[in-house]
Amino acid sequence: QVQLVESGGGLVQPGGSQRLSCVASGFDFRFARLNWHRQAPGKERELVAQISSTYTTNYADSVKGRFTISRDNAKNTVYLQMNNLKPEDTADYYCAMPPAIWGQGTQVTVSS
């Protein structure tokens, strides 16, 4: 069964850091392109970061320089390191393997 399971969300103060993890199973992780998306309350889901099987990365302009996506093929895990968090980063964060495999999401709240 193909599955993605996120963890690492929570409450963090503005300017703080958080690392999200997504553990994959049921497919050959080494060859997968993986994305992190987020959906804030009342807004559409947006693509935050991507990492290819060759470790090429892309980021939304809103998170460039603050977020880093990485992967550990030995652990079937993709990470999203989020630094200098802002209240506007508050959202449900989802790991995805395009085009149609999604995790259940993990909530990140940035607030003092």
Helices and strands as residue ranges (DSSP letters): E 3-7, E 10-12, E 18-25, G 29-31, E 34-39, E 46-51, E 57-59, E 67-72, G 73-75, E 77-82, G 87-89, E 91-97, E 101-102, E 106-110
